[in-house]
Amino acid sequence: MAKKVLLVGESWTATTMEVKGFNSFFSSRYETGLGWIDKAIEAAGYELTYMPNHIAAEQFPFTMEGLRKYACVILSDVGADTLLIPPATFAQSRRFPNRCQLLKDYVLQGGSILMIGGYMTFNGIGGQGKWWATPVQEVLPVKLLPYDDRMEHCEGVVPRVVKADHPAVAGIDEEFPAVLGYNKSELRAGAQLVADICGDPFIAFEDFGSGRSGIFSTDCAPHWAPEEFCGWKHYNRLFKNMLDYLTEKQ
């Protein structure tokens, strides 16, 4: 039976105001960052459940039983507040389990997490990701920074493999394509650094309790991951390798 992966985030609504002389109007559209990471997960043989941000706010599991259905939870461009402030808490002051604490316990009890970089993961734009202030920070291979941690590089910067014999980069026999940004963090003392970028962690893993976590500090889709990266011949292999390593004990 295929292992199940829960991909959370990678969605947004964009609103545009157009001014045409005396008149103006608004239009909006719903978008996702799918088309690459989802295909890579499915090509790797995993059963994918996708939970966009507006759905995750209400439907991300509130129980360990619900989380244990998944071998890995991928957090990609989703802020901690999406899990910390359920709609009924915000609107009705109702109490619910802390899902960030639940994620920590899930890892300690044998689950796995992969945090992918973006404007709402790590600490993100304006510090709004806020994962550094949650229990999830305690089961990541890096220390998240308590301020806007985005490193924008419109010129492109190239990640560098530093541990070529690690399973996460098995079969990848060429230099990574350039990316246009990443989230800066600090490697924990006990973590495995697989690749760095500008001297900062790019791919890293660490075991916690019976589980394992990892980070991939750039995006899995544009804008930080340009066409050269998303269309790279090793894109699917890289995410398969990372998932296989994260879930190997399950």
C-alpha positions as a Markdown table, in Angstrom:
| # | Residue | x | y | z |
|---|---|---|---|---|
| 1 | Met | 0.0 | 0.0 | 0.0 |
| 2 | Ala | 1.3 | 3.4 | -0.9 |
| 3 | Lys | 2.4 | 5.7 | 1.9 |
| 4 | Lys | 0.2 | 8.8 | 2.2 |
| 5 | Val | 1.6 | 12.4 | 2.0 |
| 6 | Leu | -0.3 | 15.5 | 3.2 |
| 7 | Leu | 0.7 | 18.6 | 1.3 |
| 8 | Val | -0.5 | 21.8 | 3.1 |
| 9 | Gly | -0.4 | 25.3 | 1.6 |
| 10 | Glu | 0.7 | 26.4 | -1.8 |
| 11 | Ser | -2.5 | 28.4 | -2.5 |
| 12 | Trp | -3.6 | 32.1 | -2.4 |
| 13 | Thr | -6.2 | 34.5 | -3.7 |
| 14 | Ala | -5.0 | 37.6 | -5.6 |
| 15 | Thr | -7.1 | 40.7 | -5.8 |
| 16 | Thr | -6.5 | 43.4 | -8.5 |
| 17 | Met | -7.8 | 46.9 | -8.7 |
| 18 | Glu | -8.0 | 48.4 | -12.2 |
| 19 | Val | -8.4 | 52.1 | -12.8 |
| 20 | Lys | -9.7 | 53.2 | -16.2 |
| 21 | Gly | -10.1 | 57.0 | -16.2 |
| 22 | Phe | -13.0 | 57.9 | -14.0 |
| 23 | Asn | -14.0 | 54.3 | -13.3 |
| 24 | Ser | -12.3 | 51.5 | -11.3 |
| 25 | Phe | -13.2 | 48.0 | -10.4 |
| 26 | Phe | -11.7 | 44.9 | -8.6 |
| 27 | Ser | -11.2 | 41.4 | -9.8 |
| 28 | Ser | -9.9 | 38.4 | -7.9 |
| 29 | Arg | -8.6 | 35.0 | -8.8 |
| 30 | Tyr | -7.6 | 31.8 | -6.9 |
| 31 | Glu | -4.2 | 30.3 | -7.6 |
| 32 | Thr | -2.1 | 27.5 | -6.5 |
| 33 | Gly | 1.6 | 26.5 | -6.8 |
| 34 | Leu | 0.7 | 23.1 | -8.0 |
| 35 | Gly | 1.9 | 21.5 | -11.2 |
| 36 | Trp | 5.4 | 20.5 | -10.0 |
| 37 | Ile | 5.5 | 19.3 | -6.4 |
| 38 | Asp | 2.3 | 17.4 | -6.6 |
| 39 | Lys | 3.3 | 15.6 | -9.7 |
| 40 | Ala | 6.7 | 14.7 | -8.2 |
| 41 | Ile | 5.0 | 13.2 | -5.1 |
| 42 | Glu | 2.7 | 11.1 | -7.2 |
| 43 | Ala | 5.4 | 10.0 | -9.6 |
| 44 | Ala | 7.4 | 8.9 | -6.5 |
| 45 | Gly | 4.6 | 6.4 | -5.7 |
| 46 | Tyr | 3.0 | 8.2 | -2.8 |
| 47 | Glu | -0.7 | 8.8 | -2.3 |
| 48 | Leu | -1.1 | 12.6 | -2.2 |
| 49 | Thr | -3.7 | 14.6 | -0.2 |
| 50 | Tyr | -3.6 | 18.3 | -1.0 |
| 51 | Met | -5.0 | 20.7 | 1.5 |
| 52 | Pro | -4.8 | 24.4 | 0.4 |
| 53 | Asn | -4.6 | 27.1 | 3.0 |
| 54 | His | -8.2 | 28.0 | 3.2 |
| 55 | Ile | -9.2 | 24.4 | 3.7 |
| 56 | Ala | -6.3 | 23.6 | 6.1 |
| 57 | Ala | -7.6 | 26.3 | 8.5 |
| 58 | Glu | -10.6 | 24.1 | 9.2 |
| 59 | Gln | -9.7 | 20.6 | 8.1 |
| 60 | Phe | -6.1 | 20.0 | 9.1 |
| 61 | Pro | -6.3 | 17.2 | 11.6 |
| 62 | Phe | -7.0 | 18.1 | 15.2 |
| 63 | Thr | -6.1 | 14.6 | 16.5 |
| 64 | Met | -3.1 | 12.3 | 16.4 |
| 65 | Glu | -5.3 | 9.7 | 14.9 |
| 66 | Gly | -5.9 | 12.0 | 12.0 |
| 67 | Leu | -2.3 | 12.8 | 11.5 |
| 68 | Arg | -1.1 | 9.3 | 11.7 |
| 69 | Lys | -2.8 | 8.5 | 8.4 |
| 70 | Tyr | 0.1 | 10.3 | 6.7 |
| 71 | Ala | 3.7 | 9.2 | 6.5 |
| 72 | Cys | 4.8 | 12.8 | 5.9 |
| 73 | Val | 3.3 | 16.2 | 6.3 |
| 74 | Ile | 4.7 | 18.8 | 3.9 |
| 75 | Leu | 4.3 | 22.5 | 4.9 |
| 76 | Ser | 4.7 | 24.7 | 1.9 |
| 77 | Asp | 3.9 | 28.5 | 1.9 |
| 78 | Val | 1.4 | 28.1 | 4.8 |
| 79 | Gly | 1.8 | 30.3 | 7.9 |
| 80 | Ala | 1.5 | 29.0 | 11.4 |
| 81 | Asp | -1.5 | 31.1 | 12.1 |
| 82 | Thr | -3.5 | 29.0 | 9.7 |
| 83 | Leu | -3.2 | 26.2 | 12.2 |
| 84 | Leu | -3.1 | 28.2 | 15.3 |
| 85 | Ile | -6.3 | 30.2 | 14.6 |
| 86 | Pro | -9.2 | 27.9 | 13.5 |
| 87 | Pro | -12.1 | 29.9 | 12.1 |
| 88 | Ala | -14.3 | 29.1 | 15.1 |
| 89 | Thr | -11.6 | 30.3 | 17.5 |
| 90 | Phe | -11.3 | 33.6 | 15.7 |
| 91 | Ala | -15.1 | 34.1 | 15.3 |
| 92 | Gln | -16.5 | 32.4 | 18.3 |
| 93 | Ser | -13.6 | 32.1 | 20.8 |
| 94 | Arg | -13.9 | 28.3 | 20.8 |
| 95 | Arg | -11.0 | 26.2 | 22.1 |
| 96 | Phe | -9.3 | 23.6 | 20.0 |
| 97 | Pro | -6.1 | 21.5 | 20.3 |
| 98 | Asn | -2.9 | 23.3 | 19.3 |
| 99 | Arg | -2.1 | 21.7 | 15.9 |
| 100 | Cys | 1.5 | 23.0 | 16.0 |
| 101 | Gln | 2.0 | 21.0 | 19.3 |
| 102 | Leu | 0.3 | 18.1 | 17.6 |
| 103 | Leu | 2.8 | 18.2 | 14.7 |
| 104 | Lys | 5.7 | 18.2 | 17.1 |
| 105 | Asp | 4.2 | 15.1 | 18.9 |
| 106 | Tyr | 3.5 | 13.5 | 15.6 |
| 107 | Val | 7.2 | 13.7 | 14.7 |
| 108 | Leu | 8.3 | 12.4 | 18.1 |
| 109 | Gln | 6.0 | 9.5 | 17.7 |
| 110 | Gly | 7.3 | 8.4 | 14.3 |
| 111 | Gly | 5.9 | 10.8 | 11.8 |
| 112 | Ser | 7.8 | 13.1 | 9.4 |
| 113 | Ile | 7.7 | 16.7 | 8.4 |
| 114 | Leu | 9.2 | 18.5 | 5.4 |
| 115 | Met | 9.1 | 22.3 | 5.5 |
| 116 | Ile | 9.5 | 23.9 | 2.1 |
| 117 | Gly | 10.6 | 27.6 | 1.8 |
| 118 | Gly | 8.3 | 30.4 | 0.8 |
| 119 | Tyr | 6.7 | 33.7 | 1.9 |
| 120 | Met | 4.7 | 32.0 | 4.7 |
| 121 | Thr | 7.0 | 29.2 | 5.8 |
| 122 | Phe | 10.1 | 29.5 | 8.0 |
| 123 | Asn | 9.4 | 33.0 | 9.2 |
| 124 | Gly | 8.5 | 34.5 | 5.8 |
| 125 | Ile | 7.6 | 38.0 | 4.6 |
| 126 | Gly | 7.3 | 40.5 | 7.4 |
| 127 | Gly | 7.8 | 37.6 | 9.9 |
| 128 | Gln | 4.2 | 36.4 | 9.2 |
| 129 | Gly | 5.1 | 32.8 | 8.9 |
| 130 | Lys | 5.9 | 32.7 | 12.6 |
| 131 | Trp | 6.8 | 29.0 | 12.8 |
| 132 | Trp | 9.8 | 30.0 | 15.0 |
| 133 | Ala | 7.3 | 30.7 | 17.8 |
| 134 | Thr | 5.6 | 27.3 | 17.7 |
| 135 | Pro | 6.4 | 23.8 | 18.9 |
| 136 | Val | 7.2 | 22.8 | 15.3 |
| 137 | Gln | 10.5 | 24.8 | 15.7 |
| 138 | Glu | 11.6 | 22.2 | 18.3 |
| 139 | Val | 11.5 | 19.3 | 15.7 |
| 140 | Leu | 13.2 | 21.0 | 12.8 |
| 141 | Pro | 16.9 | 20.5 | 11.8 |
| 142 | Val | 17.4 | 24.3 | 11.7 |
| 143 | Lys | 16.8 | 27.2 | 14.1 |
| 144 | Leu | 14.3 | 29.6 | 12.5 |
| 145 | Leu | 15.0 | 33.3 | 12.7 |
| 146 | Pro | 12.5 | 35.6 | 14.6 |
| 147 | Tyr | 12.3 | 38.2 | 11.8 |
| 148 | Asp | 11.7 | 38.4 | 8.1 |
| 149 | Asp | 14.1 | 35.7 | 6.9 |
| 150 | Arg | 13.7 | 36.0 | 3.1 |
| 151 | Met | 16.9 | 36.2 | 1.0 |
| 152 | Glu | 15.8 | 37.5 | -2.4 |
| 153 | His | 18.3 | 36.9 | -5.2 |
| 154 | Cys | 17.0 | 38.1 | -8.6 |
| 155 | Glu | 20.4 | 37.4 | -10.0 |
| 156 | Gly | 20.1 | 33.7 | -9.1 |
| 157 | Val | 22.1 | 31.7 | -6.6 |
| 158 | Val | 23.2 | 28.1 | -6.9 |
| 159 | Pro | 22.7 | 25.6 | -4.1 |
| 160 | Arg | 25.7 | 23.4 | -3.3 |
| 161 | Val | 25.7 | 19.8 | -2.3 |
| 162 | Val | 28.0 | 19.3 | 0.8 |
| 163 | Lys | 27.2 | 15.6 | 1.5 |
| 164 | Ala | 27.2 | 13.8 | -1.8 |
| 165 | Asp | 26.7 | 10.4 | -0.3 |
| 166 | His | 23.4 | 11.3 | 1.4 |
| 167 | Pro | 20.3 | 9.4 | 0.1 |
| 168 | Ala | 18.5 | 12.7 | -0.5 |
| 169 | Val | 20.8 | 13.5 | -3.4 |
| 170 | Ala | 21.4 | 9.9 | -4.7 |
| 171 | Gly | 21.5 | 9.8 | -8.5 |
| 172 | Ile | 21.8 | 13.6 | -8.8 |
| 173 | Asp | 25.1 | 13.9 | -10.7 |
| 174 | Glu | 25.1 | 17.6 | -11.7 |
| 175 | Glu | 25.0 | 21.0 | -10.2 |
| 176 | Phe | 21.6 | 22.3 | -9.0 |
| 177 | Pro | 20.0 | 25.0 | -11.1 |
| 178 | Ala | 19.9 | 28.5 | -9.7 |
| 179 | Val | 17.1 | 29.7 | -7.5 |
| 180 | Leu | 15.9 | 33.3 | -7.0 |
| 181 | Gly | 15.6 | 33.2 | -3.2 |
| 182 | Tyr | 15.3 | 31.2 | 0.0 |
| 183 | Asn | 14.6 | 31.4 | 3.7 |
| 184 | Lys | 17.7 | 31.9 | 5.9 |
| 185 | Ser | 18.1 | 29.8 | 9.0 |
| 186 | Glu | 20.7 | 28.3 | 11.3 |
| 187 | Leu | 21.7 | 24.6 | 11.3 |
| 188 | Arg | 21.2 | 22.8 | 14.6 |
| 189 | Ala | 24.2 | 21.1 | 16.1 |
| 190 | Gly | 22.9 | 17.6 | 15.6 |
| 191 | Ala | 21.4 | 18.0 | 12.1 |
| 192 | Gln | 22.6 | 16.6 | 8.8 |
| 193 | Leu | 23.4 | 19.3 | 6.3 |
| 194 | Val | 23.0 | 17.9 | 2.8 |
| 195 | Ala | 23.2 | 21.1 | 0.7 |
| 196 | Asp | 23.8 | 24.8 | 1.5 |
| 197 | Ile | 23.1 | 28.0 | -0.3 |
| 198 | Cys | 25.2 | 31.2 | 0.2 |
| 199 | Gly | 26.5 | 29.4 | 3.4 |
| 200 | Asp | 23.0 | 28.8 | 4.8 |
| 201 | Pro | 21.1 | 25.5 | 5.1 |
| 202 | Phe | 19.4 | 24.5 | 1.9 |
| 203 | Ile | 18.6 | 20.8 | 2.5 |
| 204 | Ala | 18.9 | 19.4 | 6.1 |
| 205 | Phe | 17.5 | 16.6 | 8.2 |
| 206 | Glu | 17.4 | 15.5 | 11.8 |
| 207 | Asp | 15.9 | 12.6 | 13.8 |
| 208 | Phe | 13.6 | 13.5 | 16.7 |
| 209 | Gly | 12.2 | 10.8 | 18.9 |
| 210 | Ser | 11.0 | 8.0 | 16.6 |
| 211 | Gly | 10.5 | 10.4 | 13.7 |
| 212 | Arg | 12.4 | 12.6 | 11.3 |
| 213 | Ser | 12.1 | 16.1 | 9.8 |
| 214 | Gly | 13.7 | 18.0 | 6.9 |
| 215 | Ile | 13.8 | 21.4 | 5.4 |
| 216 | Phe | 14.2 | 22.5 | 1.8 |
| 217 | Ser | 14.7 | 26.3 | 2.1 |
| 218 | Thr | 13.6 | 27.5 | -1.3 |
| 219 | Asp | 10.3 | 27.2 | -3.0 |
| 220 | Cys | 9.0 | 24.2 | -5.0 |
| 221 | Ala | 7.4 | 26.5 | -7.6 |
| 222 | Pro | 7.8 | 30.0 | -9.0 |
| 223 | His | 8.9 | 32.6 | -8.2 |
| 224 | Trp | 11.9 | 31.4 | -6.2 |
| 225 | Ala | 12.0 | 28.2 | -8.2 |
| 226 | Pro | 12.2 | 29.4 | -11.8 |
| 227 | Glu | 11.5 | 27.3 | -14.9 |
| 228 | Glu | 15.1 | 26.0 | -14.9 |
| 229 | Phe | 14.6 | 24.5 | -11.5 |
| 230 | Cys | 11.0 | 23.3 | -11.8 |
| 231 | Gly | 11.8 | 21.8 | -15.2 |
| 232 | Trp | 15.1 | 20.3 | -14.1 |
| 233 | Lys | 15.5 | 16.7 | -15.0 |
| 234 | His | 16.3 | 15.8 | -11.3 |
| 235 | Tyr | 13.4 | 17.8 | -9.8 |
| 236 | Asn | 11.2 | 14.7 | -9.3 |
| 237 | Arg | 14.1 | 12.6 | -8.2 |
| 238 | Leu | 15.1 | 15.1 | -5.6 |
| 239 | Phe | 11.7 | 15.2 | -3.9 |
| 240 | Lys | 11.3 | 11.4 | -4.2 |
| 241 | Asn | 14.7 | 11.0 | -2.5 |
| 242 | Met | 13.7 | 13.4 | 0.3 |
| 243 | Leu | 10.4 | 11.7 | 0.9 |
| 244 | Asp | 11.9 | 8.3 | 0.8 |
| 245 | Tyr | 14.5 | 9.3 | 3.4 |
| 246 | Leu | 12.0 | 11.0 | 5.7 |
| 247 | Thr | 9.6 | 8.0 | 5.7 |
| 248 | Glu | 12.1 | 5.2 | 5.5 |
| 249 | Lys | 11.5 | 4.0 | 9.1 |
| 250 | Gln | 7.7 | 3.8 | 8.6 |
